[in-house]
Amino acid sequence: MANGNNDQRPAAKDPEDWVTGDEPMTGPQQSYLETLSREAGEDLDDDMTKAEASERIEELQQKTGRGA
């Protein structure tokens, strides 16, 4: 890391502002959501957009303790 700021993450774009946010969630998103949902004891909505899936991943990461 040339600048020594290895603990700072780049600014993330809000999922609601994604150009492809309305497209169906990706395979990796669905797979990770299945894992997180199972760990959290919650049902998975298989019909989410990429943006919705990203937001749900963040919620479940917090709930399961997998959040950064």
Secondary structure, 3 states (H helix, E strand, C coil): CCCCCCCCCCCCCCHHHCCCCCCECCHHHHHHHHHHHHHHCCCCCCCCEHHHHHHHHHHHHHHHCCCC
